[in-house]
């Protein structure tokens, strides 16, 4: 399973902040079926807040907070980050 640079960045930042990043959703399904995914879904667990994650990601790339009220942050071209 290969992650994009943007997805790797999210995982690294979440880990640095003391959280856990889980691959979820359509990306996991597509990997199991052996097909290419259009985006990567990452769910964040642990003591990481959306605000802290946004602050750390903004210096590393494009962050779109349009879905933040629903608990979703978009990073880069293909990563959707959610909080349970």
Beta strands, then each sheet from edge to edge (+ up, - down):
strand 1: 20-24
strand 2: 40-45
strand 3: 63-64
strand 4: 72-75
strand 5: 79-83
sheet 1: 1+ 2- 5- 4+ 3-
end
